[in-house]
Amino acid sequence: MFMSNPFSELSASISPAVMQGYIILMVLLVIGGTILDMLHKKSAQYFFENSRKAQKNAKRTVSGGEKASLALKTFANEVLTSGEFRNTRRRLSHLLTMYGFILFVVTTVIMFFGYPTPATPTPAILPQLWHIGALMLCVGGYWFWFFIRVDVSAEGLPWFRFERADLFIVSLLATATFGLIWSYTQSQGIPGWSTLFFLLFITASTTLFGGVLWSKFAHMFFKPAAAFQKRVTRADGSREGLPDEYDLTNPDVQARFPDIPEYMGKTPPYMGQGIRRESANHY
């Protein structure tokens, strides 16, 4: 199972050109769905208007080199390591799901286009990475679905409660799960079950990539841009219209705001991020 390319075996019944056309169609659906999502939610319009507003309120000019440094920090923190998640479980779940999805999709495309038939033997590493990616995706996704979702872990709602906002994670998990089961049944030579789970796999993947407009898929593209813009506003002093951050124990700050000692004492405690001290649990 882990050593065989399930797509090359499929070429006996489905033309490689049809399979490759399906991949191209899914890419077009993602692009089209993302554009429609930005137009519908006006996220791009908001982003550029917010950027212009920040430039007007900027207290200093951020150089091109500094922007490049901020872009690298954004890529390293918000993209590669999901550093914005302070909760360790949420972060690990997200990283498993993200890197599993990347492995799963990239190896799928490579095997579809590079090794579509048994006539071109597939390097063993590719199907191994495909299966590992699917397993990582399932571990991270099911961990999130059953134990981390806010409406389940904090609000005590049943895990099987489904809303349109859950379309992305459900179709994503279904794609990886049915893909693994299809690969297993195919490797074991069970034609009836293999056909069934292949059809379920295709249905789930079509829902995943075709349902971008109704899911959080487009969020993956907008999130890094928003995180970068936030860093720029911190650097140029506009701070998205928010007040500056002060060290309340600093004597100069206390002199500027003389009511601090009156209300908080001469050595005020750190008051921020209290919500992270204890996680909500069925409140």
C-alpha positions in Angstrom: 0.0 0.0 0.0 2.6 2.5 1.1 4.9 1.6 -1.8 2.5 1.8 -4.7 1.1 4.7 -6.7 -2.7 4.3 -6.6 -3.1 6.7 -9.5 -0.9 4.7 -11.9 -3.0 1.6 -11.2 -6.1 3.6 -11.9 -4.9 4.3 -15.5 -6.1 0.8 -16.5 -9.7 2.1 -16.3 -9.4 5.9 -16.6 -7.3 7.7 -19.2 -4.4 9.7 -17.7 -5.5 12.7 -19.7 -8.9 12.6 -17.9 -7.2 12.5 -14.5 -4.8 15.3 -15.4 -7.8 17.4 -16.7 -9.5 16.8 -13.4 -6.5 18.3 -11.5 -6.4 21.3 -13.8 -10.2 21.8 -13.2 -9.7 21.7 -9.4 -6.9 24.4 -9.7 -9.3 26.6 -11.7 -12.0 26.1 -9.2 -9.7 27.1 -6.4 -8.6 30.3 -8.3 -12.2 31.2 -9.3 -13.6 30.4 -5.8 -10.9 32.5 -4.1 -11.6 35.5 -6.4 -15.4 35.2 -5.9 -14.8 34.9 -2.1 -12.8 38.1 -2.1 -15.4 39.9 -4.1 -18.3 38.6 -2.0 -16.7 39.4 1.4 -14.8 42.5 0.0 -11.7 41.3 1.9 -9.4 42.6 -0.8 -11.1 46.0 -0.8 -10.9 46.2 3.0 -7.2 45.2 2.9 -6.2 47.9 0.4 -8.4 50.6 2.1 -6.9 49.7 5.4 -3.4 49.9 3.9 -4.1 53.4 2.5 -5.5 54.5 5.9 -2.4 53.1 7.6 -0.1 55.1 5.2 -1.9 58.3 6.1 -1.5 57.7 9.8 2.1 56.4 9.6 4.6 58.1 11.9 7.6 57.0 10.0 8.4 55.5 6.6 9.3 51.8 6.4 12.1 51.1 4.0 12.0 48.4 1.4 14.7 46.4 3.3 12.7 46.6 6.5 9.6 45.5 4.6 11.5 42.5 3.2 12.6 41.6 6.8 9.0 41.9 8.0 7.9 39.6 5.1 10.5 37.0 6.1 9.4 37.2 9.7 5.8 36.8 8.7 6.6 33.8 6.5 8.7 32.2 9.3 6.2 32.8 12.1 2.6 33.0 10.7 3.2 30.6 7.7 5.8 28.1 8.5 5.4 27.6 12.2 1.9 29.1 12.9 3.4 31.1 15.7 0.1 33.1 16.2 -1.4 30.1 17.9 -0.4 30.3 21.6 -2.3 27.2 22.5 0.1 24.3 22.0 -2.6 21.7 21.0 -4.1 24.1 18.5 -0.8 24.9 17.0 0.3 21.2 16.7 -3.0 20.3 15.2 -2.8 23.1 12.7 0.8 22.2 11.7 0.0 18.5 11.2 -3.0 19.4 9.1 -1.2 22.1 7.1 1.9 20.1 6.3 -0.1 16.9 5.7 -2.3 18.8 3.2 0.8 20.2 1.4 2.4 16.7 1.2 -0.8 15.1 0.1 -1.6 17.7 -2.7 2.0 18.1 -4.0 2.6 14.4 -4.3 -0.8 13.9 -5.9 0.0 16.4 -8.6 3.5 14.9 -9.2 2.2 11.4 -9.5 -0.7 12.5 -11.7 1.5 14.3 -14.2 4.9 12.6 -13.8 4.0 8.9 -13.3 0.4 8.4 -14.6 0.9 4.8 -15.7 2.8 1.7 -14.6 5.0 2.2 -17.8 6.7 5.0 -15.9 7.7 3.5 -12.5 7.0 5.8 -9.6 9.9 6.5 -7.2 9.1 4.8 -3.9 9.4 8.1 -1.9 6.4 9.7 -3.7 3.6 7.2 -2.6 5.2 7.0 0.8 5.0 10.8 1.2 1.4 10.7 -0.2 0.3 8.3 2.4 2.2 10.0 5.2 0.7 13.4 4.2 -2.8 11.9 4.3 -2.2 10.3 7.7 -0.8 13.6 9.1 -3.8 15.4 7.8 -6.2 12.9 9.4 -4.4 13.1 12.8 -4.3 16.9 12.9 -7.8 17.2 11.4 -9.6 14.7 13.6 -7.8 16.0 16.7 -9.2 19.5 15.9 -12.7 18.2 15.0 -13.2 16.1 18.2 -11.2 17.9 20.9 -10.2 21.5 19.9 -13.1 23.1 18.1 -14.5 25.9 20.3 -18.1 24.9 20.0 -17.2 21.4 21.1 -14.5 21.9 23.7 -15.8 25.1 25.2 -19.5 25.3 24.5 -20.2 21.6 25.0 -22.0 21.1 21.7 -22.0 17.6 20.0 -19.1 16.9 17.7 -21.4 15.8 14.9 -23.1 19.2 14.7 -22.4 20.5 11.2 -22.7 24.0 9.8 -21.7 25.5 6.5 -18.5 26.9 8.1 -17.4 23.3 8.7 -17.5 22.4 5.0 -13.7 22.9 4.6 -12.5 20.7 7.5 -15.1 18.0 6.8 -14.4 17.7 3.1 -10.7 17.9 3.8 -10.9 15.0 6.3 -13.2 13.0 4.0 -10.7 13.4 1.1 -7.8 12.2 3.1 -9.7 9.4 4.8 -11.4 8.0 1.6 -8.1 8.4 -0.2 -6.3 6.1 2.3 -9.1 3.6 2.3 -9.2 3.6 -1.5 -5.5 3.0 -1.6 -5.7 0.1 0.8 -8.6 -1.6 -0.9 -6.9 -1.2 -4.3 -3.6 -2.7 -3.0 -5.5 -5.6 -1.5 -7.3 -6.3 -4.8 -10.9 -5.6 -3.6 -12.4 -4.2 -6.8 -16.0 -3.4 -5.5 -14.9 -1.6 -2.4 -12.0 0.0 -4.2 -14.4 1.6 -6.8 -16.8 2.7 -4.0 -14.1 4.5 -2.0 -12.5 6.0 -5.1 -15.9 7.6 -6.0 -16.2 8.9 -2.4 -12.6 10.2 -2.6 -13.4 12.1 -5.9 -16.7 13.4 -4.5 -15.0 14.7 -1.3 -12.1 16.3 -3.2 -14.5 18.0 -5.6 -16.4 19.4 -2.7 -13.2 20.6 -1.1 -11.8 22.4 -4.1 -15.2 23.4 -5.6 -16.6 24.7 -2.3 -14.0 27.4 -1.8 -16.6 30.1 -1.8 -18.4 28.5 1.2 -15.4 27.5 3.2 -12.2 28.9 4.8 -10.0 27.8 1.9 -9.5 31.4 0.7 -8.4 32.3 4.2 -5.1 30.5 3.6 -4.2 33.0 1.0 -5.5 36.1 2.8 -4.1 35.3 6.2 -0.3 35.8 5.4 -1.1 39.2 3.6 -3.1 40.4 6.6 -0.3 39.3 9.1 2.3 41.1 7.0 0.2 44.3 6.9 -0.2 44.1 10.7 3.6 44.0 11.1 4.0 47.0 8.8 1.5 49.0 10.8 3.5 48.2 14.0 6.7 49.3 12.3 5.4 52.6 10.8 3.6 53.6 14.0 0.0 53.7 12.6 -0.9 50.6 14.6 -4.3 50.2 12.9 -5.6 53.1 14.9 -4.9 51.4 18.2 -3.1 53.2 21.1 0.5 52.6 21.8 1.6 49.8 24.1 3.3 51.0 27.3 5.2 49.5 30.1 3.1 50.4 33.1 6.0 50.0 35.5 8.0 52.7 33.7 8.3 55.9 35.8 8.1 58.0 32.6 4.9 56.4 31.6 3.5 56.8 35.1 4.5 60.5 35.0 2.7 60.9 31.7 -0.4 59.1 33.0 -0.5 60.0 36.7 -3.7 58.1 37.4 -1.9 54.7 36.9 -0.5 54.5 40.5 -3.8 55.7 41.9 -5.8 52.9 40.3 -3.2 50.2 40.0 -0.5 50.9 42.6 3.1 51.9 42.2 4.0 48.5 40.7 1.1 47.6 38.5 0.9 43.9 37.5 0.9 42.8 33.9 -2.8 42.8 33.0 -2.8 41.5 29.5 -3.6 38.0 28.0 -5.5 36.9 31.1 -7.7 34.8 28.9 -4.8 32.5 28.2 -4.2 31.6 31.9 -7.0 29.0 31.9 -8.8 27.6 28.9 -12.6 27.8 28.7 -14.3 24.4 29.3 -18.1 24.1 28.8 -18.8 27.5 30.4 
